[in-house]
C-alpha cells in the first residue's frame, strides 16, 4: 500500500499541488511571495552550508507558520541550551511565519521548506545532511518524511494533534496518511485522546514510539507573558477602565461582534474597545473606522501613538497582540465564525476572560477554557451580548473567569522539557 500511495502522490498529488500554487500565485500576493522566497532560499542554503562546520550535527525544525513557531521556539531554545554546537535550521511553509522571525529566531538559519517533490527534498537533505527532522503539530509533507527515512534521519512530531473531525481520518485520506505517519519514528501527542486517535485511526506499528507530552506552546506563552507584563502597552486611559480586546478578527466576526459591542457600550459607557484585525487589509481597517464614525465613538490607530480621550483603538500593527492582552479584561478571539478559532492562549495567560465563536474544536486549549469556566463559546450576537453583560456587571464572575483562564496555562506548563529530552535521548 505504501508503494501505491507513493506513486499516486508523486504522479498526481505533487504536480497538482505545484500547478495550484503557481496559478494561485498569479492572484494571491502571499502565495506569490512564498514562491519567490523558495527561489532565493536555495542560495541562502548554499551559503549557510559553505560556512558551517560539517563535523557539527544538524537538526531541521519545521513549522507551517507563526502559530506553530510559538510551539517550536521553546524546543529550539532547549536544544541549543543542551547542544550549543548543533546547527538548527528552521523552515517555514508560510511567508507570514518566515517574515516575522527570520532575523529574531534562536535557530542558526531560517529559510523556506522546499516544495514537496522528491528532487527538491532530496537536494535539501543531501546539502544539510541532518540527523533529525522535527515537525510541529500537524504539518506533514509526505516526501519530506519518506526521504528522511531513506536517509536514516530521525523524524519527531511534536505537540501533535489528531481530532476525530480531522480530514485525515476520512476513509480514503486515512489510508494515505497511515503510510505517512508509520514512517515517523517518534510522535508526541498533546493529550491522551490525541494519542488514542493516532493509534486507532492509523494503526501505528511497533516501530513508532508515541508518548503524550503536552503542548510546548504553553511554555512559550508563559515566557512571553513575563516579558509582556513588565510594562503597560496600551495608552493610560485604556488601562483604568474595563477594556475588551477583539483580537485576530475577520469581517465574518465583525457581523456578530460589532452589533453586540454597540449594545454593550450603551449599557457600559466606560468600556474601552481594542479592535485588532487578523490581516491588516485597507478595506478591513476602513470598515472598523466607518463603524466607529457611524456610532460617534472616538477612534484612533495604534501607530498614531495617542488614544487620549478616545473610546476605540484600532490595532494597525503586526506582532503586538500578546502584549496588548495584558492591558485588557475580556478578549474576543476571531476566526471561529468563519473557520477555526485563532490563538486563545495569549489572552488566557494575560488573565483575560476569553470569548470566541462556535468553530473552536481545532483548539484543545479552547475546549479546556470552556470546561474550566475561563472561556465562552458564542453562537451569535445575542449570546455575546448576554455573556458580556454578565461579566461586566458582576466583578466576581469576571475575576473567576480570568483566574480560571490563567490557571489553564500554568497547569499545562512543562511540555518543553519532556519534549527536548525525548528528542535528544538518542543523540
C-alpha positions in Angstrom: 0.0 0.0 0.0 2.9 2.3 0.7 4.2 2.0 -2.9 0.7 2.6 -4.2 0.3 5.9 -2.3 3.9 6.9 -3.0 3.1 6.7 -6.8 -0.3 8.4 -6.5 1.1 11.2 -4.5 4.1 11.8 -6.8 2.4 11.2 -10.1 -0.8 13.1 -9.3 -0.7 14.9 -6.0 2.7 16.7 -6.4 2.0 18.0 -10.0 -1.5 19.2 -9.0 -0.1 21.0 -5.9 2.7 22.6 -7.9 0.3 23.9 -10.6 -2.2 25.0 -8.0 0.4 27.1 -6.2 1.6 28.7 -9.4 -1.9 29.5 -10.5 -3.0 30.9 -7.1 0.2 32.9 -7.0 -0.9 34.9 -10.1 -3.7 36.4 -8.0 -2.5 36.0 -4.4 0.4 38.1 -3.2 1.1 35.9 -0.2 1.4 32.7 -2.2 3.5 34.6 -4.8 5.8 35.8 -2.1 6.3 32.2 -0.9 7.2 31.1 -4.4 9.8 33.8 -4.8 11.1 33.1 -1.3 11.8 29.5 -2.1 13.8 30.5 -5.2 16.0 32.7 -3.0 16.3 30.1 -0.3 18.5 27.9 -2.5 21.3 30.4 -2.5 20.8 31.0 1.2 21.2 27.4 2.0 24.3 27.1 -0.1 25.9 30.0 1.7 25.0 28.7 5.1 26.3 25.2 4.3 29.5 26.5 2.9 30.2 28.4 6.1 29.2 25.7 8.7 31.4 23.1 10.3 30.4 19.9 8.7 31.5 18.0 11.7 28.7 19.5 13.7 25.3 17.9 13.9 22.4 19.5 12.1 18.7 19.3 13.0 15.8 20.6 10.9 12.8 22.1 12.7 9.8 22.7 10.5 6.7 24.9 11.2 3.7 25.8 9.0 3.5 29.4 10.1 3.8 31.7 13.0 1.4 29.9 15.3 3.4 26.6 15.1 6.6 28.6 15.6 5.3 29.6 19.0 5.3 25.8 19.8 8.7 25.2 18.2 10.6 28.1 19.6 11.0 26.7 23.2 12.0 23.4 21.7 14.7 25.1 19.7 15.9 27.0 22.7 16.0 23.8 24.7 18.1 22.1 22.0 20.5 25.0 21.8 20.9 25.1 25.6 21.7 21.4 25.7 23.7 21.2 22.4 25.0 24.7 21.6 27.2 23.5 18.8 24.4 21.8 17.0 23.2 23.7 13.9 19.4 24.2 13.9 17.8 25.0 10.6 14.2 26.4 11.0 12.0 26.1 8.0 8.6 27.6 7.2 5.9 26.9 4.7 4.2 30.3 5.0 5.7 33.7 4.3 3.8 35.2 7.3 5.9 33.0 9.6 9.2 33.5 7.8 8.8 37.2 7.6 8.2 37.7 11.3 11.0 35.6 12.7 13.8 35.3 10.1 16.0 37.8 12.0 15.0 37.0 15.6 14.9 33.3 15.9 17.3 31.2 18.1 17.8 28.9 15.1 21.1 29.2 13.2 19.2 29.6 9.9 15.7 30.5 9.0 14.5 29.5 5.5 11.6 28.2 3.4 10.8 24.5 3.3 11.4 23.3 -0.3 8.3 22.3 -2.4 7.5 18.7 -1.6 8.9 17.0 -4.7 11.3 14.1 -4.4 14.0 16.0 -6.3 13.8 19.2 -4.2 13.6 17.4 -0.9 16.4 15.1 -1.8 18.6 18.0 -2.6 17.7 19.7 0.7 18.7 16.6 2.7 21.8 16.0 0.7 23.0 19.5 1.3 22.4 19.7 5.0 22.9 16.1 6.0 20.7 16.4 9.1 20.4 13.9 11.9 16.9 14.8 13.0 13.8 16.3 11.4 11.5 17.9 14.0 8.0 18.6 12.8 5.5 20.8 14.7 1.9 19.9 15.4 0.1 18.9 12.2 2.5 20.0 9.4 3.0 16.7 7.4 4.7 16.6 4.0 4.9 13.0 2.7 8.1 13.2 0.5 9.8 15.1 3.3 9.1 12.2 5.7 9.7 9.4 3.2 13.0 10.9 2.1 14.1 11.4 5.8 13.5 7.6 6.3 15.5 6.9 3.1 18.5 8.9 4.5 18.1 7.5 8.1 17.1 10.8 9.5 15.1 10.6 12.8 11.6 12.2 12.5 10.0 13.6 15.6 6.4 15.0 15.5 6.0 17.4 18.5 2.8 18.8 20.1 0.9 16.5 17.8 -2.9 16.7 17.5 -5.4 14.5 15.7 -9.1 15.2 16.3 -11.9 12.9 15.2 -13.1 15.8 12.9 -9.8 15.9 11.0 -10.0 15.2 7.3 -7.1 12.9 7.7 -9.4 10.4 9.5 -11.8 10.1 6.5 -11.7 6.7 4.8 -9.5 7.5 1.8 -7.3 10.0 3.5 -6.9 7.7 6.4 -5.3 5.0 4.2 -2.9 7.5 2.7 -1.8 9.2 6.0 -1.4 5.8 7.6 1.5 5.2 5.3 3.0 8.6 6.2 2.6 8.5 10.0 4.0 5.0 10.2 7.3 6.4 8.8 7.6 8.8 11.7 9.7 7.3 14.4 8.6 9.5 17.3 5.1 11.1 17.8 4.5 13.3 20.9 0.7 13.9 21.1 -0.7 16.8 23.3 -3.4 14.7 25.0 -4.2 11.1 25.8 -7.1 11.4 23.4 -4.8 12.5 20.6 -2.6 9.5 21.3 -5.6 7.2 21.2 -6.7 8.7 17.9 -3.3 8.3 16.3 -3.2 4.6 17.3 -6.8 3.8 16.3 -7.0 5.7 13.0 -3.5 5.0 11.7 -2.8 1.6 13.3 0.7 2.6 14.2 3.3 -0.1 14.0 5.6 -1.1 16.9 8.4 0.8 15.2 6.6 4.1 16.0 7.3 5.4 19.6 4.3 7.5 20.8 4.4 9.5 24.1 1.9 12.0 25.3 4.0 15.0 26.4 1.7 18.0 26.2 1.7 21.3 24.2 5.0 23.2 24.2 3.2 26.4 23.4 2.1 26.7 27.0 5.7 27.2 28.0 6.2 29.8 25.2 3.2 31.9 26.2 4.3 31.9 29.9 7.7 33.0 28.8 6.3 35.8 26.7 3.9 36.8 29.4 6.8 37.6 31.8 8.2 39.9 29.2 4.9 41.4 28.2 3.7 42.1 31.7 6.8 44.2 32.6 5.3 47.4 31.4 1.9 48.7 30.1 1.3 48.7 26.3 -2.0 50.5 25.8 -2.5 54.2 26.4 -3.1 55.2 30.0 -6.8 56.0 29.6 -7.4 52.4 28.4 -5.7 50.9 31.5 -8.0 52.5 34.1 -11.3 51.4 32.6 -12.8 48.0 31.7 -11.2 47.0 28.3 -12.4 44.5 25.8 -9.9 43.4 23.1 -11.1 41.8 19.9 -8.1 40.1 18.6 -7.4 38.4 15.2 -10.8 39.3 13.9 -12.1 38.8 10.4 -15.0 40.5 8.6 -17.2 37.5 9.4 -16.5 38.1 13.1 -17.5 41.8 12.7 -21.0 40.9 11.6 -21.6 39.3 15.0 -19.4 41.2 17.5 -19.8 44.8 16.3 -23.6 44.9 16.8 -23.1 43.3 20.2 -20.4 45.7 21.2 -22.6 48.6 20.2 -25.4 47.4 22.5 -23.0 46.7 25.4 -21.3 50.1 25.0 -24.7 51.8 25.7 -25.0 49.8 28.9 -21.4 50.3 30.0 -20.2 53.6 28.5 -16.8 53.4 30.3 -15.9 50.2 28.4 -12.9 50.7 26.1 -12.6 48.7 22.9 -9.5 47.5 21.1 -10.1 46.1 17.6 -7.2 44.1 16.1 -7.8 42.6 12.6 -6.1 39.3 11.7 -4.9 40.7 8.4 -4.3 44.5 8.1 -6.1 45.0 4.8 -7.0 48.5 3.9 -10.7 47.5 3.4 -10.9 45.9 6.9 -9.4 48.9 8.6 -11.8 51.2 6.8 -14.7 49.0 7.8 -13.8 49.3 11.5 -13.2 53.1 11.2 -16.6 53.5 9.5 -18.3 51.6 12.2 -16.8 53.8 14.9 -17.6 57.0 13.0 -21.2 55.9 12.4 -21.7 55.5 16.2 -19.9 58.6 17.3 -17.2 56.6 19.0 -13.8 58.4 19.3 -11.3 56.2 17.4 -7.6 56.2 16.8 -4.9 53.9 15.4 -2.2 52.3 17.4 0.5 53.6 15.1 -0.7 57.1 15.7 0.8 56.9 19.2 -2.0 58.5 21.1 -5.5 57.5 22.1 -6.2 60.1 24.8 -9.9 60.8 25.1 -10.9 58.1 22.6 -13.0 55.0 23.2 -11.8 52.7 20.5 -8.2 51.8 19.5 -7.7 50.0 16.1 -4.5 47.9 16.0 -2.8 48.6 12.7 0.5 46.8 13.7 1.5 43.2 13.5 3.0 41.2 16.3 1.8 43.1 19.4 -1.4 41.3 20.4 0.3 39.2 23.1 1.4 42.4 24.8 -1.9 44.2 24.4 -3.9 41.4 26.1 -2.1 42.2 29.3 -3.9 45.5 29.5 -7.3 44.0 28.9 -10.0 42.4 31.0 -12.0 40.5 28.3 -10.8 39.1 25.0 -12.8 38.1 22.0 -10.7 35.9 19.7 -11.6 35.8 16.0 -11.8 33.0 13.4 -14.4 30.8 14.9 -17.3 32.4 13.0 -15.7 31.6 9.6 -13.4 28.6 10.0 -11.4 27.9 13.2 -10.5 29.9 16.3 -7.2 31.6 16.5 -4.8 31.7 19.5 -6.7 31.7 22.8 -3.6 31.1 24.9 -2.2 34.6 24.8 -5.3 36.2 26.3 -5.7 33.4 28.8 -2.1 33.8 30.2 -2.8 37.6 30.4 -5.7 36.8 32.7 -8.5 37.8 30.3 -11.9 36.1 30.2 -11.8 34.6 26.7 -14.7 34.6 24.2 -14.9 33.0 20.7 -17.3 31.7 18.1 -18.7 28.2 17.7 -15.9 26.7 15.5 -13.3 26.0 18.2 -12.8 22.3 18.1 -9.5 22.7 16.3 -8.1 24.1 19.6 -7.6 21.8 22.6 -6.9 25.0 24.6 -10.3 26.5 23.8 -12.0 23.3 24.9 -10.1 23.3 28.2 -11.0 27.0 28.7 -14.7 26.2 28.3 -14.5 23.3 30.8 -12.7 25.5 33.4 -15.1 28.4 33.1 -12.4 30.7 31.7 -13.7 30.6 28.1 -17.1 31.1 26.4 -18.2 29.9 23.0 -20.8 32.2 21.4 -23.2 31.2 18.7 -24.2 34.7 17.7 -24.8 38.3 18.6 -27.4 37.7 21.4 -25.3 35.2 23.2 -22.3 37.6 23.1 -24.4 40.4 24.5 -25.6 38.2 27.3 -22.1 37.0 28.2 -20.6 40.4 28.2 -23.5 41.8 30.3 -22.9 39.0 32.8 -19.1 39.5 33.0 -19.2 43.3 33.1 -22.0 43.7 35.7 -20.5 41.2 38.2 -16.8 41.7 39.1 -16.7 38.4 41.0 -17.9 36.5 37.9 -15.3 38.3 35.7 -12.4 37.7 38.2 -13.4 34.0 38.5 -13.3 33.6 34.7 -10.0 35.5 34.4 -8.3 33.3 37.1 -9.7 30.1 35.5 -8.2 31.1 32.1 -4.8 31.8 33.6 -4.8 28.5 35.6 -5.3 26.5 32.4 -2.0 27.9 31.1 0.0 27.3 34.3 -1.4 23.8 34.9 -0.3 22.7 31.4 3.3 24.0 31.6 6.3 21.7 31.4 5.9 20.0 28.0 9.1 21.6 26.5 11.5 19.9 28.9 9.9 16.5 28.3 9.9 17.0 24.5 13.5 18.1 24.3 14.7 15.2 26.5 12.9 12.7 24.1 14.3 14.4 21.0 17.9 14.3 22.3 17.9 11.0 24.1 19.3 9.2 21.1 21.9 11.8 20.3 
